[in-house]
Every structure is written in C-alpha cells, then in structure tokens.
Amino acid sequence: MSYILNGEELETGEEDFLLEANFSDEIVEIIAAAEKITLTDEHWQVINFMREKYREDGHTPNFRNLVAELDELHPDTDWKKKLYELFPSQPARQAARISGMTKPFGKGGY
C-alpha cells in the first residue's frame, strides 16, 4: 500500500507505516481516513506530541512511556483509557502511523 499526497506517492512498508516520516498535516488526514479514524482535537493533541517526540528522540515512545508522559503533561485525563478510545488498534503504533511516522522499533517503540 502507499498513500498519495499532492499527487506524489509515498511508499509504505510493514503495517502500512511510511518509509520516511512526513510531518504534513495533510498526510495525517489521509492516513486517518484509511484507518477509518475521524480526527478530533484530542487526536491532534496526541499526534502533535508523537511528532515532537519523534523530532527530539528519533523515534516514538512505547505505550507505557506515552501514557506516562501524557499523564505528566495533562494529569486530568486517564490517558491509558483515552488512547484506546482514540486509537483502538494498538494505540502507540496506530498513533505513530497516523502521525506520519516510520514504523516504531520493537513492539511499539522505545
């Protein structure tokens, strides 16, 4: 599978992750539609966080670290539950894919 962004084909690899990260908001919309996810402000909050972590660390956080870091930033939300509501198919991986990131290392990143 691949995604088409502004007439350009973006290649994907395993599990339909982009082979090269793409930080355009348009690709998020395209991948979310393919995943049958209707984006909300809460989705964008997680997507922007994932992109920031990718830029800082070169990879996305695993689920445990994702929950811990989001809890620290936004303590009034049950992030474990919320992430499964927002990204029901393996939240850390699905959030990374929809964010336009490459495939996380190991089982859901580091």
ChimeraX commands (.cxc) that place a marker at each C-alpha (Angstrom):
marker #1 position 0.00,0.00,0.00 radius 0.5
marker #1 position 1.02,3.60,-0.41 radius 0.5
marker #1 position -0.54,6.99,0.24 radius 0.5
marker #1 position -0.97,9.75,-2.33 radius 0.5
marker #1 position -0.19,13.27,-1.11 radius 0.5
marker #1 position -0.49,16.17,-3.57 radius 0.5
marker #1 position -0.08,13.76,-6.49 radius 0.5
marker #1 position 3.04,12.18,-5.01 radius 0.5
marker #1 position 3.08,8.53,-3.97 radius 0.5
marker #1 position 4.51,7.98,-0.50 radius 0.5
marker #1 position 5.78,4.44,-0.04 radius 0.5
marker #1 position 4.88,2.34,2.95 radius 0.5
marker #1 position 6.40,-0.76,4.41 radius 0.5
marker #1 position 5.28,-3.22,7.05 radius 0.5
marker #1 position 1.91,-2.48,8.61 radius 0.5
marker #1 position 1.48,0.48,6.24 radius 0.5
marker #1 position 3.94,2.74,8.06 radius 0.5
marker #1 position 5.59,5.38,5.89 radius 0.5
marker #1 position 9.15,4.52,4.94 radius 0.5
marker #1 position 10.12,8.15,5.52 radius 0.5
marker #1 position 8.47,10.35,8.15 radius 0.5
marker #1 position 6.20,13.07,6.81 radius 0.5
marker #1 position 5.21,16.00,9.03 radius 0.5
marker #1 position 2.48,17.49,6.84 radius 0.5
marker #1 position -0.98,17.75,8.35 radius 0.5
marker #1 position -2.43,16.59,5.04 radius 0.5
marker #1 position -0.84,13.14,5.37 radius 0.5
marker #1 position -2.43,12.76,8.81 radius 0.5
marker #1 position -5.87,13.29,7.28 radius 0.5
marker #1 position -5.14,10.76,4.51 radius 0.5
marker #1 position -3.84,8.04,6.82 radius 0.5
marker #1 position -6.59,8.62,9.40 radius 0.5
marker #1 position -9.22,8.22,6.67 radius 0.5
marker #1 position -7.58,4.96,5.57 radius 0.5
marker #1 position -7.71,3.79,9.22 radius 0.5
marker #1 position -11.35,4.92,9.49 radius 0.5
marker #1 position -10.50,7.40,12.25 radius 0.5
marker #1 position -12.38,10.69,12.43 radius 0.5
marker #1 position -9.89,13.16,13.86 radius 0.5
marker #1 position -10.76,15.30,16.87 radius 0.5
marker #1 position -8.78,17.88,18.83 radius 0.5
marker #1 position -7.75,15.08,21.20 radius 0.5
marker #1 position -6.33,13.08,18.28 radius 0.5
marker #1 position -4.33,16.11,17.19 radius 0.5
marker #1 position -3.04,16.59,20.73 radius 0.5
marker #1 position -1.59,13.06,20.66 radius 0.5
marker #1 position -0.39,13.39,17.04 radius 0.5
marker #1 position 1.47,16.62,17.79 radius 0.5
marker #1 position 3.00,15.05,20.89 radius 0.5
marker #1 position 4.13,11.99,18.88 radius 0.5
marker #1 position 5.69,14.22,16.23 radius 0.5
marker #1 position 7.52,16.26,18.85 radius 0.5
marker #1 position 8.93,13.11,20.48 radius 0.5
marker #1 position 9.98,11.79,17.06 radius 0.5
marker #1 position 11.82,15.02,16.28 radius 0.5
marker #1 position 13.51,15.05,19.70 radius 0.5
marker #1 position 14.35,11.36,20.08 radius 0.5
marker #1 position 14.34,9.97,16.52 radius 0.5
marker #1 position 11.57,7.53,17.44 radius 0.5
marker #1 position 8.18,7.48,19.10 radius 0.5
marker #1 position 7.55,6.36,22.70 radius 0.5
marker #1 position 6.19,2.93,23.54 radius 0.5
marker #1 position 2.74,2.72,25.08 radius 0.5
marker #1 position 3.89,2.80,28.71 radius 0.5
marker #1 position 6.09,5.86,28.15 radius 0.5
marker #1 position 3.41,7.53,26.03 radius 0.5
marker #1 position 0.87,7.19,28.86 radius 0.5
marker #1 position 3.37,8.37,31.49 radius 0.5
marker #1 position 4.46,11.43,29.51 radius 0.5
marker #1 position 0.91,12.44,28.57 radius 0.5
marker #1 position -0.14,11.98,32.23 radius 0.5
marker #1 position 2.64,14.33,33.23 radius 0.5
marker #1 position 1.62,16.97,30.67 radius 0.5
marker #1 position -2.15,16.61,31.12 radius 0.5
marker #1 position -2.83,14.99,34.52 radius 0.5
marker #1 position -6.63,15.41,34.42 radius 0.5
marker #1 position -7.08,12.69,31.77 radius 0.5
marker #1 position -6.97,8.90,32.10 radius 0.5
marker #1 position -4.59,8.53,29.17 radius 0.5
marker #1 position -4.49,4.75,29.14 radius 0.5
marker #1 position -8.23,4.63,28.58 radius 0.5
marker #1 position -8.28,7.69,26.31 radius 0.5
marker #1 position -5.58,6.37,23.97 radius 0.5
marker #1 position -7.55,3.16,23.41 radius 0.5
marker #1 position -10.64,5.25,22.64 radius 0.5
marker #1 position -8.75,7.44,20.17 radius 0.5
marker #1 position -6.55,4.76,18.58 radius 0.5
marker #1 position -8.26,1.39,19.20 radius 0.5
marker #1 position -5.79,-0.69,17.19 radius 0.5
marker #1 position -2.60,-0.74,19.32 radius 0.5
marker #1 position -2.62,2.95,20.35 radius 0.5
marker #1 position 1.11,3.71,20.31 radius 0.5
marker #1 position 1.55,2.09,16.89 radius 0.5
marker #1 position -1.65,3.44,15.34 radius 0.5
marker #1 position -0.95,6.94,16.65 radius 0.5
marker #1 position 2.57,6.79,15.17 radius 0.5
marker #1 position 1.26,5.56,11.81 radius 0.5
marker #1 position -1.45,8.24,11.61 radius 0.5
marker #1 position 1.08,10.88,12.69 radius 0.5
marker #1 position 3.10,10.14,9.55 radius 0.5
marker #1 position 5.97,8.46,11.38 radius 0.5
marker #1 position 8.02,5.47,10.36 radius 0.5
marker #1 position 7.48,2.08,11.98 radius 0.5
marker #1 position 8.38,2.12,15.70 radius 0.5
marker #1 position 11.20,-0.05,16.95 radius 0.5
marker #1 position 10.29,-3.38,18.52 radius 0.5
marker #1 position 6.83,-3.74,19.99 radius 0.5
marker #1 position 5.59,-0.16,19.86 radius 0.5
marker #1 position 8.74,1.91,20.09 radius 0.5
marker #1 position 11.20,2.69,22.86 radius 0.5
marker link #1:1,2 radius 0.2
marker link #1:2,3 radius 0.2
marker link #1:3,4 radius 0.2
marker link #1:4,5 radius 0.2
marker link #1:5,6 radius 0.2
marker link #1:6,7 radius 0.2
marker link #1:7,8 radius 0.2
marker link #1:8,9 radius 0.2
marker link #1:9,10 radius 0.2
marker link #1:10,11 radius 0.2
marker link #1:11,12 radius 0.2
marker link #1:12,13 radius 0.2
marker link #1:13,14 radius 0.2
marker link #1:14,15 radius 0.2
marker link #1:15,16 radius 0.2
marker link #1:16,17 radius 0.2
marker link #1:17,18 radius 0.2
marker link #1:18,19 radius 0.2
marker link #1:19,20 radius 0.2
marker link #1:20,21 radius 0.2
marker link #1:21,22 radius 0.2
marker link #1:22,23 radius 0.2
marker link #1:23,24 radius 0.2
marker link #1:24,25 radius 0.2
marker link #1:25,26 radius 0.2
marker link #1:26,27 radius 0.2
marker link #1:27,28 radius 0.2
marker link #1:28,29 radius 0.2
marker link #1:29,30 radius 0.2
marker link #1:30,31 radius 0.2
marker link #1:31,32 radius 0.2
marker link #1:32,33 radius 0.2
marker link #1:33,34 radius 0.2
marker link #1:34,35 radius 0.2
marker link #1:35,36 radius 0.2
marker link #1:36,37 radius 0.2
marker link #1:37,38 radius 0.2
marker link #1:38,39 radius 0.2
marker link #1:39,40 radius 0.2
marker link #1:40,41 radius 0.2
marker link #1:41,42 radius 0.2
marker link #1:42,43 radius 0.2
marker link #1:43,44 radius 0.2
marker link #1:44,45 radius 0.2
marker link #1:45,46 radius 0.2
marker link #1:46,47 radius 0.2
marker link #1:47,48 radius 0.2
marker link #1:48,49 radius 0.2
marker link #1:49,50 radius 0.2
marker link #1:50,51 radius 0.2
marker link #1:51,52 radius 0.2
marker link #1:52,53 radius 0.2
marker link #1:53,54 radius 0.2
marker link #1:54,55 radius 0.2
marker link #1:55,56 radius 0.2
marker link #1:56,57 radius 0.2
marker link #1:57,58 radius 0.2
marker link #1:58,59 radius 0.2
marker link #1:59,60 radius 0.2
marker link #1:60,61 radius 0.2
marker link #1:61,62 radius 0.2
marker link #1:62,63 radius 0.2
marker link #1:63,64 radius 0.2
marker link #1:64,65 radius 0.2
marker link #1:65,66 radius 0.2
marker link #1:66,67 radius 0.2
marker link #1:67,68 radius 0.2
marker link #1:68,69 radius 0.2
marker link #1:69,70 radius 0.2
marker link #1:70,71 radius 0.2
marker link #1:71,72 radius 0.2
marker link #1:72,73 radius 0.2
marker link #1:73,74 radius 0.2
marker link #1:74,75 radius 0.2
marker link #1:75,76 radius 0.2
marker link #1:76,77 radius 0.2
marker link #1:77,78 radius 0.2
marker link #1:78,79 radius 0.2
marker link #1:79,80 radius 0.2
marker link #1:80,81 radius 0.2
marker link #1:81,82 radius 0.2
marker link #1:82,83 radius 0.2
marker link #1:83,84 radius 0.2
marker link #1:84,85 radius 0.2
marker link #1:85,86 radius 0.2
marker link #1:86,87 radius 0.2
marker link #1:87,88 radius 0.2
marker link #1:88,89 radius 0.2
marker link #1:89,90 radius 0.2
marker link #1:90,91 radius 0.2
marker link #1:91,92 radius 0.2
marker link #1:92,93 radius 0.2
marker link #1:93,94 radius 0.2
marker link #1:94,95 radius 0.2
marker link #1:95,96 radius 0.2
marker link #1:96,97 radius 0.2
marker link #1:97,98 radius 0.2
marker link #1:98,99 radius 0.2
marker link #1:99,100 radius 0.2
marker link #1:100,101 radius 0.2
marker link #1:101,102 radius 0.2
marker link #1:102,103 radius 0.2
marker link #1:103,104 radius 0.2
marker link #1:104,105 radius 0.2
marker link #1:105,106 radius 0.2
marker link #1:106,107 radius 0.2
marker link #1:107,108 radius 0.2
marker link #1:108,109 radius 0.2
marker link #1:109,110 radius 0.2
view
